[in-house]
């Protein structure tokens, strides 16, 4: 076998695509045919480069979405307006740093709506467009051994970004999101792709969307979010499910991040077989010991982030191999996937990583996985 390599999903949108995504997000007039042409070209190129870099589990780069967490407002009813996001707790104490980061990473210009009415499925057409483009790209550039996944917002992620202004409780909001998002999840799997549920609500949201909660209340919220995720994916086999847990894809102090040890049981309780998580950055690399000491079900696959997505440093393949070997030592070589800490372009027009560096990092990821694989004595 070969150790699979993957990434969290999003890729840089590029200067041609970003204005079209932002115009569509804001409800401005845009040329639908031109939009489709530009997105299809970007997905084609993204898939081609992933395969060229040796990535074996590829995505469409979320290139047809303005962002990983807010795209669903065009697919669901119940959302409207715009509210400014509270600064992350670690950045609130450092306003000058926040300004520097904005200058480096760009501004988040997408619409940040609130939940202002009943949440119901409105249309799956944008999803079908994503599926069509991704299938086209894989047909052109895929090769044996390469498989695909598509990202989707978890119910809990939606609640963390789209603040509740309608429902009497968090649980009531989640209940309608389960019904509204379930068709999207099942359609992705029916199309032949794995699905990745993005779940920063289980970690990052402790110091962002849910920062006003006490820790005990946050842990209850996180547990409720996992219950909702499990209900929404009840008809999907765990091995077709991935989940990504992170503390935020920005170069802040991160000294307000909740420890993995406090949420590990909640993360493990989620149905997805593959768990993608931060394991390369200076705040969370040490937490490999938490995974070592956790009671992991035999079906769980670990996909640690072995390269940082907040720095343009290209990690040395030997360092990547050493990081990966920690997890091979925990669950064995057949239950690891080499991945990234987070996405390379979580929102259109926002991100620090140079697009060309993205591909250098993914090539290094493949090289590091090959080193670890050789040392583990894996047969080709």
The 8 nearest C-alpha neighbors of each residue, nearest first, counted from 0:
[[1, 379, 378, 377, 2, 333, 3, 372],
 [0, 2, 3, 379, 372, 377, 378, 369],
 [1, 3, 336, 368, 372, 4, 0, 335],
 [4, 2, 336, 55, 1, 337, 5, 56],
 [5, 3, 337, 54, 55, 336, 338, 56],
 [4, 6, 56, 338, 54, 57, 337, 55],
 [7, 5, 338, 339, 8, 342, 4, 57],
 [6, 8, 342, 341, 339, 9, 5, 338],
 [9, 7, 60, 6, 342, 58, 150, 61],
 [8, 10, 60, 342, 344, 61, 343, 345],
 [9, 11, 60, 344, 343, 12, 342, 8],
 [12, 10, 344, 13, 343, 354, 9, 347],
 [13, 11, 347, 17, 16, 62, 10, 344],
 [12, 14, 16, 15, 11, 17, 348, 354],
 [13, 15, 17, 16, 12, 18, 348, 11],
 [16, 14, 13, 17, 18, 19, 37, 12],
 [15, 17, 19, 13, 14, 18, 12, 20],
 [16, 18, 20, 347, 19, 14, 12, 15],
 [19, 17, 21, 20, 16, 22, 15, 14],
 [20, 18, 22, 17, 16, 21, 23, 34],
 [21, 19, 17, 23, 65, 18, 22, 24],
 [20, 22, 24, 18, 23, 19, 25, 17],
 [23, 21, 27, 19, 25, 24, 20, 18],
 [22, 24, 26, 20, 21, 25, 27, 19],
 [25, 23, 21, 22, 26, 20, 109, 110],
 [24, 26, 22, 23, 27, 21, 110, 109],
 [27, 25, 23, 24, 22, 28, 21, 29],
 [26, 28, 22, 25, 23, 29, 24, 21],
 [29, 27, 26, 22, 30, 23, 25, 31],
 [30, 28, 31, 27, 23, 22, 19, 34],
 [29, 31, 33, 32, 34, 28, 19, 35],
 [32, 30, 34, 33, 29, 35, 36, 28],
 [31, 33, 35, 34, 30, 36, 37, 29],
 [34, 32, 36, 30, 35, 31, 37, 29],
 [35, 33, 31, 37, 32, 36, 30, 38],
 [34, 36, 38, 32, 33, 37, 39, 31],
 [35, 37, 33, 39, 34, 38, 40, 32],
 [36, 38, 40, 34, 39, 35, 33, 41],
 [39, 37, 41, 35, 40, 36, 63, 34],
 [40, 38, 42, 36, 41, 37, 132, 35],
 [39, 41, 43, 37, 38, 42, 36, 44],
 [40, 42, 38, 44, 39, 43, 45, 37],
 [41, 43, 45, 39, 44, 40, 59, 46],
 [44, 42, 136, 40, 46, 41, 45, 39],
 [43, 45, 47, 41, 42, 46, 48, 40],
 [46, 44, 42, 48, 47, 43, 41, 49],
 [45, 47, 49, 43, 48, 44, 42, 50],
 [48, 46, 44, 140, 50, 45, 49, 51],
 [47, 49, 51, 45, 50, 46, 52, 44],
 [50, 48, 46, 52, 54, 51, 47, 45],
 [49, 51, 53, 54, 52, 47, 48, 46],
 [50, 52, 48, 49, 53, 47, 54, 362],
 [53, 51, 362, 49, 50, 54, 361, 48],
 [52, 54, 50, 51, 365, 55, 49, 362],
 [53, 55, 4, 50, 49, 5, 52, 56],
 [54, 56, 145, 4, 3, 57, 53, 5],
 [57, 55, 5, 146, 147, 145, 54, 4],
 [58, 56, 147, 55, 5, 54, 148, 146],
 [59, 57, 148, 60, 147, 149, 8, 46],
 [58, 60, 61, 42, 133, 62, 46, 149],
 [59, 61, 9, 10, 62, 58, 8, 45],
 [62, 60, 9, 59, 64, 63, 8, 10],
 [61, 63, 60, 64, 12, 59, 38, 42],
 [62, 64, 61, 38, 129, 65, 20, 60],
 [65, 63, 66, 62, 61, 70, 20, 67],
 [64, 66, 347, 20, 346, 70, 21, 24],
 [67, 65, 346, 64, 68, 345, 69, 70],
 [66, 68, 345, 69, 70, 152, 346, 64],
 [67, 69, 66, 152, 70, 157, 156, 160],
 [68, 70, 71, 66, 67, 72, 111, 160],
 [69, 71, 72, 66, 64, 68, 65, 67],
 [72, 70, 74, 73, 69, 75, 68, 152],
 [71, 73, 75, 74, 70, 78, 69, 76],
 [74, 72, 71, 75, 70, 76, 121, 122],
 [75, 73, 71, 122, 121, 72, 123, 120],
 [76, 74, 120, 121, 72, 119, 73, 71],
 [77, 75, 118, 119, 78, 121, 120, 117],
 [76, 78, 116, 118, 117, 115, 114, 75],
 [79, 77, 114, 113, 115, 112, 76, 72],
 [80, 78, 112, 113, 115, 114, 81, 77],
 [81, 79, 112, 113, 82, 78, 111, 110],
 [80, 82, 112, 111, 110, 113, 79, 83],
 [83, 81, 111, 112, 84, 80, 113, 110],
 [84, 82, 85, 81, 111, 86, 112, 110],
 [83, 85, 86, 82, 111, 208, 160, 207],
 [84, 86, 87, 83, 207, 208, 88, 91],
 [87, 85, 91, 88, 84, 90, 207, 89],
 [86, 88, 207, 90, 89, 206, 91, 85],
 [87, 89, 206, 91, 90, 86, 207, 255],
 [88, 90, 255, 87, 91, 253, 252, 254],
 [91, 89, 93, 87, 92, 88, 97, 86],
 [92, 90, 88, 93, 86, 89, 94, 87],
 [91, 93, 90, 94, 89, 88, 95, 96],
 [92, 94, 90, 96, 91, 95, 97, 89],
 [95, 93, 97, 96, 91, 92, 98, 90],
 [96, 94, 98, 97, 93, 99, 100, 92],
 [95, 97, 99, 93, 98, 94, 100, 90],
 [98, 96, 94, 100, 95, 99, 101, 90],
 [97, 99, 101, 95, 96, 100, 102, 94],
 [100, 98, 96, 102, 101, 97, 103, 95],
 [99, 101, 103, 97, 102, 98, 104, 96],
 [102, 100, 105, 98, 104, 103, 99, 106],
 [101, 103, 99, 100, 105, 104, 98, 106],
 [104, 102, 100, 101, 105, 351, 99, 350],
 [103, 105, 350, 351, 101, 349, 100, 102],
 [106, 104, 349, 101, 102, 103, 348, 350],
 [107, 105, 101, 108, 349, 104, 348, 102],
 [106, 108, 109, 349, 105, 346, 348, 347],
 [109, 107, 106, 110, 21, 348, 347, 349],
 [110, 108, 107, 111, 21, 24, 65, 25],
 [109, 111, 112, 81, 25, 24, 108, 69],
 [112, 110, 81, 82, 109, 161, 113, 69],
 [111, 113, 81, 79, 80, 161, 78, 110],
 [114, 112, 161, 162, 78, 79, 115, 163],
 [113, 115, 78, 163, 164, 77, 161, 162],
 [116, 114, 165, 164, 78, 77, 113, 79],
 [115, 117, 77, 165, 114, 118, 78, 76],
 [118, 116, 77, 119, 76, 115, 165, 175],
 [119, 117, 77, 76, 175, 116, 75, 176],
 [118, 120, 179, 76, 75, 121, 117, 77],
 [119, 121, 75, 179, 122, 74, 76, 118],
 [122, 120, 75, 74, 76, 119, 123, 73],
 [123, 121, 74, 124, 120, 75, 125, 73],
 [122, 124, 126, 125, 74, 127, 183, 121],
 [123, 125, 127, 126, 122, 128, 74, 129],
 [126, 124, 128, 127, 123, 129, 74, 122],
 [127, 125, 129, 128, 123, 124, 130, 183],
 [126, 128, 130, 124, 129, 125, 131, 123],
 [127, 129, 125, 131, 126, 130, 132, 124],
 [130, 128, 126, 132, 127, 131, 133, 125],
 [129, 131, 127, 133, 128, 132, 134, 126],
 [132, 130, 128, 134, 129, 133, 127, 135],
 [131, 133, 135, 129, 134, 130, 39, 128],
 [132, 134, 136, 130, 135, 131, 59, 129],
 [135, 133, 137, 131, 136, 132, 130, 138],
 [136, 134, 132, 138, 133, 137, 131, 139],
 [135, 137, 43, 133, 139, 134, 138, 140],
 [138, 136, 141, 134, 140, 139, 135, 133],
 [137, 139, 135, 136, 140, 141, 134, 142],
 [140, 138, 136, 137, 141, 135, 43, 47],
 [139, 141, 137, 47, 138, 136, 142, 46],
 [142, 140, 137, 138, 139, 145, 50, 143],
 [141, 143, 145, 144, 140, 50, 137, 138],
 [144, 142, 145, 141, 146, 55, 140, 50],
 [143, 145, 142, 55, 146, 56, 141, 3],
 [146, 144, 55, 143, 142, 56, 141, 147],
 [147, 145, 56, 57, 55, 144, 148, 192],
 [146, 148, 57, 192, 56, 58, 193, 145],
 [149, 147, 193, 192, 58, 194, 57, 195],
 [148, 150, 194, 58, 195, 193, 192, 59],
 [149, 151, 195, 194, 196, 8, 148, 152],
 [152, 150, 196, 195, 197, 153, 149, 194],
 [151, 153, 197, 196, 68, 156, 154, 157],
 [152, 154, 156, 196, 155, 197, 198, 228],
 [155, 153, 157, 156, 176, 228, 173, 177],
 [156, 154, 224, 158, 157, 153, 200, 159],
 [155, 157, 159, 200, 153, 158, 154, 198],
 [156, 158, 154, 155, 160, 159, 161, 68],
 [159, 157, 155, 161, 156, 160, 162, 154],
 [158, 160, 208, 156, 157, 161, 200, 155],
 [159, 161, 157, 158, 162, 208, 156, 68],
 [162, 160, 113, 158, 157, 112, 114, 159],
 [161, 163, 113, 158, 114, 160, 164, 159],
 [164, 162, 114, 165, 113, 166, 161, 158],
 [165, 163, 115, 114, 162, 166, 113, 116],
 [166, 164, 115, 116, 163, 114, 167, 117],
 [165, 167, 168, 172, 171, 163, 164, 169],
 [168, 166, 171, 165, 169, 172, 170, 164],
 [169, 167, 171, 170, 166, 172, 163, 165],
 [168, 170, 172, 171, 173, 166, 167, 163],
 [169, 171, 173, 168, 172, 174, 223, 167],
 [170, 172, 174, 168, 173, 169, 166, 175],
 [171, 173, 169, 170, 174, 175, 166, 176],
 [172, 174, 176, 170, 171, 175, 177, 154],
 [175, 173, 171, 177, 176, 172, 170, 178],
 [176, 174, 178, 177, 173, 172, 118, 179],
 [175, 177, 179, 173, 178, 174, 154, 180],
 [176, 178, 231, 174, 175, 180, 179, 181],
 [179, 177, 175, 176, 181, 180, 174, 231],
 [178, 180, 120, 176, 119, 177, 181, 175],
 [181, 179, 183, 177, 182, 178, 176, 184],
 [180, 182, 231, 184, 183, 178, 179, 177],
 [183, 181, 185, 184, 180, 186, 179, 178],
 [184, 182, 186, 180, 181, 185, 187, 123],
 [185, 183, 181, 187, 182, 186, 180, 188],
 [184, 186, 182, 188, 187, 183, 189, 181],
 [185, 187, 189, 183, 188, 184, 182, 190],
 [188, 186, 190, 185, 184, 189, 192, 183],
 [187, 189, 192, 191, 190, 185, 186, 193],
 [190, 188, 186, 191, 187, 185, 192, 184],
 [191, 189, 187, 188, 192, 186, 130, 185],
 [190, 192, 188, 189, 187, 193, 147, 148],
 [193, 191, 148, 188, 147, 190, 187, 194],
 [192, 194, 148, 239, 188, 240, 147, 149],
 [195, 193, 149, 240, 148, 150, 241, 192],
 [194, 196, 241, 150, 242, 240, 149, 151],
 [195, 197, 242, 151, 153, 152, 150, 241],
 [196, 198, 243, 152, 153, 242, 195, 151],
 [197, 199, 200, 244, 243, 156, 201, 153],
 [198, 200, 245, 244, 203, 201, 202, 204],
 [199, 201, 204, 198, 156, 202, 155, 203],
 [200, 202, 199, 221, 198, 204, 203, 244],
 [201, 203, 246, 199, 204, 200, 205, 245],
 [246, 204, 202, 199, 205, 247, 200, 245],
 [203, 205, 207, 200, 208, 206, 209, 202],
 [204, 206, 210, 209, 203, 207, 202, 217],
 [205, 207, 210, 88, 204, 87, 203, 255],
 [208, 206, 204, 87, 210, 209, 205, 203],
 [209, 207, 204, 159, 210, 160, 206, 205],
 [210, 208, 205, 204, 211, 207, 212, 206],
 [209, 211, 206, 205, 207, 212, 208, 204],
 [212, 210, 209, 213, 208, 206, 205, 207],
 [213, 211, 210, 209, 217, 216, 214, 205],
 [212, 214, 216, 215, 217, 211, 210, 218],
 [213, 215, 217, 216, 218, 212, 205, 219],
 [214, 216, 218, 217, 213, 219, 212, 220],
 [217, 215, 219, 213, 214, 218, 212, 220],
 [218, 216, 220, 214, 219, 215, 212, 221],
 [217, 219, 221, 215, 220, 216, 222, 214],
 [220, 218, 222, 216, 217, 221, 223, 215],
 [221, 219, 217, 223, 218, 222, 224, 216],
 [220, 222, 224, 218, 201, 223, 219, 217],
 [221, 223, 219, 225, 224, 220, 265, 218],
 [224, 222, 226, 220, 221, 225, 219, 227],
 [223, 225, 155, 221, 227, 222, 226, 220],
 [224, 226, 228, 222, 227, 223, 269, 229],
 [225, 227, 223, 229, 224, 228, 230, 222],
 [228, 226, 230, 224, 225, 229, 231, 177],
 [229, 227, 225, 231, 230, 226, 154, 224],
 [230, 228, 226, 232, 227, 231, 270, 233],
 [229, 231, 227, 233, 228, 232, 226, 177],
 [230, 232, 177, 181, 228, 229, 233, 227],
 [233, 231, 229, 235, 230, 234, 228, 181],
 [232, 234, 230, 235, 231, 229, 236, 270],
 [235, 233, 232, 236, 185, 231, 230, 181],
 [236, 234, 232, 233, 237, 239, 185, 240],
 [235, 237, 238, 239, 234, 240, 233, 232],
 [238, 236, 271, 272, 240, 239, 270, 235],
 [237, 239, 272, 240, 236, 271, 273, 241],
 [240, 238, 193, 237, 236, 194, 235, 241],
 [241, 239, 271, 237, 194, 238, 272, 195],
 [242, 240, 195, 273, 271, 274, 194, 196],
 [243, 241, 196, 274, 195, 197, 275, 271],
 [242, 244, 275, 197, 198, 276, 274, 196],
 [243, 245, 199, 276, 198, 275, 202, 242],
 [246, 244, 199, 247, 276, 202, 277, 203],
 [203, 245, 247, 202, 199, 256, 248, 244],
 [248, 246, 203, 245, 249, 199, 341, 202],
 [247, 249, 341, 309, 308, 246, 250, 342],
 [250, 248, 251, 247, 309, 100, 350, 351],
 [249, 251, 309, 252, 248, 100, 310, 253],
 [250, 252, 253, 249, 90, 89, 96, 97],
 [251, 253, 254, 89, 250, 90, 255, 282],
 [254, 252, 255, 256, 251, 89, 282, 246],
 [253, 255, 252, 256, 89, 282, 251, 257],
 [256, 254, 253, 89, 206, 257, 88, 252],
 [257, 255, 253, 254, 258, 246, 206, 203],
 [256, 258, 255, 202, 259, 205, 261, 203],
 [259, 257, 260, 261, 256, 262, 202, 283],
 [258, 260, 262, 261, 263, 257, 286, 289],
 [259, 261, 258, 263, 262, 289, 286, 264],
 [262, 260, 259, 258, 263, 257, 264, 218],
 [263, 261, 265, 259, 260, 264, 266, 258],
 [262, 264, 266, 260, 265, 259, 261, 267],
 [265, 263, 267, 266, 262, 268, 261, 293],
 [264, 266, 268, 262, 263, 267, 222, 269],
 [267, 265, 263, 268, 264, 269, 262, 201],
 [266, 268, 264, 269, 265, 263, 295, 270],
 [269, 267, 265, 266, 264, 270, 225, 226],
 [268, 270, 267, 266, 225, 271, 229, 265],
 [269, 271, 237, 229, 272, 268, 240, 232],
 [272, 270, 240, 237, 241, 273, 269, 242],
 [271, 273, 299, 237, 238, 300, 240, 298],
 [274, 272, 300, 241, 271, 299, 301, 242],
 [273, 275, 242, 301, 302, 241, 243, 300],
 [274, 276, 243, 302, 303, 242, 244, 301],
 [277, 275, 244, 303, 304, 243, 245, 340],
 [276, 278, 340, 304, 245, 279, 303, 283],
 [277, 279, 284, 304, 303, 283, 305, 280],
 [280, 278, 284, 305, 306, 307, 304, 277],
 [279, 281, 282, 284, 307, 283, 278, 277],
 [282, 280, 283, 284, 279, 285, 278, 307],
 [283, 281, 280, 284, 253, 285, 254, 279],
 [284, 282, 285, 286, 278, 280, 281, 277],
 [283, 285, 278, 279, 286, 280, 281, 282],
 [286, 284, 283, 287, 288, 278, 282, 281],
 [287, 285, 288, 289, 284, 283, 259, 290],
 [286, 288, 290, 289, 285, 291, 284, 278],
 [287, 289, 291, 286, 290, 292, 285, 293],
 [290, 288, 286, 292, 291, 287, 293, 260],
 [291, 289, 293, 287, 288, 292, 286, 329],
 [290, 292, 288, 289, 329, 293, 287, 326],
 [291, 293, 289, 290, 288, 294, 295, 329],
 [294, 292, 290, 291, 295, 289, 263, 264],
 [295, 293, 296, 292, 290, 291, 264, 267],
 [294, 296, 293, 297, 299, 267, 290, 298],
 [297, 295, 298, 299, 294, 267, 272, 300],
 [296, 298, 299, 295, 300, 330, 334, 294],
 [299, 297, 296, 272, 300, 238, 295, 334],
 [300, 298, 272, 297, 296, 273, 301, 295],
 [299, 301, 273, 334, 335, 272, 274, 298],
 [300, 302, 335, 274, 273, 303, 336, 334],
 [301, 303, 336, 275, 338, 337, 335, 274],
 [304, 302, 276, 278, 275, 338, 305, 301],
 [303, 305, 339, 340, 338, 278, 277, 279],
 [304, 306, 279, 339, 319, 338, 303, 278],
 [307, 305, 339, 279, 304, 340, 314, 308],
 [308, 306, 340, 279, 309, 280, 310, 339],
 [307, 309, 310, 341, 343, 340, 306, 342],
 [310, 308, 307, 250, 249, 351, 248, 352],
 [311, 309, 312, 308, 307, 352, 351, 250],
 [310, 312, 352, 313, 356, 309, 353, 351],
 [311, 313, 310, 314, 307, 356, 360, 309],
 [314, 312, 360, 311, 315, 359, 356, 363],
 [313, 315, 312, 316, 306, 318, 363, 360],
 [314, 316, 318, 317, 313, 319, 363, 367],
 [317, 315, 367, 319, 363, 318, 366, 320],
 [316, 318, 320, 319, 315, 367, 321, 370],
 [319, 317, 321, 315, 320, 316, 322, 314],
 [318, 320, 367, 316, 322, 317, 321, 305],
 [321, 319, 367, 371, 317, 323, 318, 322],
 [322, 320, 318, 324, 323, 319, 317, 325],
 [321, 323, 319, 320, 324, 325, 318, 305],
 [322, 324, 320, 325, 321, 326, 319, 327],
 [325, 323, 327, 321, 326, 322, 320, 328],
 [326, 324, 328, 323, 327, 322, 329, 321],
 [327, 325, 329, 328, 324, 323, 330, 335],
 [328, 326, 331, 324, 332, 329, 325, 330],
 [327, 329, 326, 325, 331, 330, 324, 332],
 [328, 330, 326, 327, 291, 331, 325, 290],
 [331, 329, 327, 334, 328, 326, 332, 335],
 [332, 330, 327, 333, 334, 328, 329, 335],
 [331, 333, 327, 334, 335, 330, 375, 2],
 [332, 334, 331, 335, 2, 330, 0, 327],
 [335, 333, 300, 332, 331, 330, 301, 336],
 [336, 334, 301, 302, 300, 332, 333, 327],
 [335, 337, 302, 3, 4, 338, 2, 301],
 [338, 336, 4, 302, 303, 5, 3, 368],
 [337, 339, 304, 6, 5, 302, 303, 4],
 [340, 338, 304, 6, 306, 305, 341, 7],
 [339, 341, 304, 277, 307, 308, 306, 276],
 [340, 342, 7, 339, 308, 248, 343, 245],
 [343, 341, 9, 7, 344, 345, 8, 10],
 [342, 344, 10, 9, 11, 308, 345, 352],
 [345, 343, 11, 10, 9, 346, 342, 350],
 [344, 346, 9, 342, 66, 67, 343, 347],
 [347, 345, 66, 349, 344, 65, 348, 67],
 [346, 348, 65, 17, 349, 12, 66, 344],
 [349, 347, 17, 346, 105, 350, 12, 106],
 [348, 350, 105, 104, 346, 347, 106, 107],
 [351, 349, 104, 344, 352, 105, 348, 343],
 [350, 352, 104, 103, 309, 353, 349, 310],
 [353, 351, 311, 350, 354, 310, 343, 309],
 [352, 354, 356, 355, 351, 357, 311, 11],
 [355, 353, 357, 356, 11, 352, 358, 13],
 [354, 356, 357, 353, 358, 359, 352, 360],
 [357, 355, 359, 353, 358, 354, 360, 311],
 [358, 356, 354, 360, 355, 359, 361, 353],
 [357, 359, 361, 360, 356, 355, 362, 52],
 [360, 358, 356, 362, 361, 357, 363, 313],
 [359, 361, 363, 357, 358, 313, 362, 356],
 [362, 360, 364, 358, 363, 359, 52, 357],
 [361, 363, 52, 359, 365, 364, 360, 358],
 [362, 364, 366, 360, 316, 361, 365, 367],
 [365, 363, 361, 367, 362, 366, 368, 360],
 [366, 364, 368, 362, 363, 367, 53, 369],
 [367, 365, 363, 369, 368, 364, 316, 362],
 [366, 368, 316, 320, 319, 370, 364, 369],
 [367, 369, 365, 371, 370, 366, 320, 372],
 [370, 368, 372, 366, 367, 371, 373, 365],
 [371, 369, 367, 373, 372, 368, 320, 374],
 [372, 370, 320, 368, 374, 373, 369, 375],
 [371, 373, 369, 375, 370, 374, 377, 368],
 [374, 372, 376, 370, 375, 371, 377, 369],
 [373, 375, 371, 376, 372, 370, 377, 369],
 [376, 374, 372, 373, 377, 371, 332, 324],
 [375, 377, 373, 374, 378, 372, 371, 379],
 [378, 376, 375, 372, 373, 379, 0, 1],
 [379, 377, 0, 376, 1, 373, 372, 375],
 [378, 0, 1, 377, 373, 372, 376, 2]]
